[in-house]
Amino acid sequence: MASTADRTSARRPGGRTARVRAQILAATVELVARDGIAGFRYEEVAELAGVHKTSVYRNWPDREELVVEALLQYVDDLGAVADTGELRRDLVDFLMTIAESLGKPTVRALELATQATHDSPAVRRAATRILEGRAAAMRRRVDLAIDRGELPPVDYSLLGEMISGPVHLIVNRGLRPFTRADAERIVDVVLAGIRATTPHT
Amino acid sequence: MASTADRTSARRPGGRTARVRAQILAATVELVARDGIAGFRYEEVAELAGVHKTSVYRNWPDREELVVEALLQYVDDLGAVADTGELRRDLVDFLMTIAESLGKPTVRALELATQATHDSPAVRRAATRILEGRAAAMRRRVDLAIDRGELPPVDYSLLGEMISGPVHLIVNRGLRPFTRADAERIVDVVLAGIRATTPHT
């Protein structure tokens, strides 16, 4: 069990403990990607991270908490929507970022693990937080567009699902590459559809 | 190796061989759903199907062919789009059918297996055929709508991806139930968006 002092130093950025924790999380991502959430072993995490097994157990006595913290590391990558002032371009860029990210073996495997483990409360929490991070970024960008009168008031999470759903489908199937033309067509149809179906207030 | 006579009788519906084959395929679906494409064993298929192991090997000497034929069994379920004369209603029903199907543990596991196995040519072929079955059903229904002037000429596969992508995302995440209101909103936005962005000829 970790003492309060351990916990404090563990959170101090740049410290040795922080470095060990980062190594353990990176190793966990890699192993979950390879073997799934149920498949990876603490021994392997320690070996890959180059730390002693007790470091893994001491920092994460709970296996699911380790998985969740490892998964949440990649939230930042997916959570950003730029504001260039042009909504269409920013959403197209957002879709291209998602497509690129989904093409990475690690992220793809994590996606699969998340889908495969509906039953785990910890993983469900992680998935919720990942989606909330993305949804918050979408919301900020969409709110700006609404403020500027580019878009009527809209359910931003459905907007997010409508533009990112087809990207996931196309990339996850692996049947054809996802192109910028796809992203543009999707964003154009969804934005035009929302403008045409949302009542003006 | 199967003789020509065997192959012929195997395809005669209602025959004993056909029954054995159907049992083997059903058992394969169940085991692939549980253990993944790489995980299931011929011994287990035979045991679950209540047949001798040699029946499995004789009918499907190639493991991937067995998986593919088992996967393709569920194409029919997903490949139908009704024609009630009202395009919106038919597409909404189509999305509800997909959502219901994706909620089944077997289909969900098969989806995961398909996504996880981009590298297998046989599985890729099966996935292509499944999608082509669905796309063909969409195309027939959309062609009718275009003929009737309900819709401008449209890339029906992108239309299919745009309406079914969000369903997959929502159901596969398992974060919230997919409702008929979701299906209606998605179909309304996509149809309105296509009408607004497709040049009239």
Interface residues (C-beta under 8 A of the other chain):
Chain A: R108 E111 L112 T114 Q115 A116 H118 R124 A127 T128 L131 D155 L158 E161 M162 S164 G165 P166 V167 H168 L169 I170 N172 R173 G174 L175 D182 R185 I186 D188 V189 V190 L191 A192 G193 I194 R195 A196 T197
Chain B: R108 A109 E111 L112 T114 Q115 A116 H118 R124 A127 T128 L131 D155 L158 E161 M162 S164 G165 P166 V167 H168 L169 I170 N172 R173 G174 L175 D182 R185 I186 D188 V189 V190 L191 A192 G193 I194 R195 A196 T197
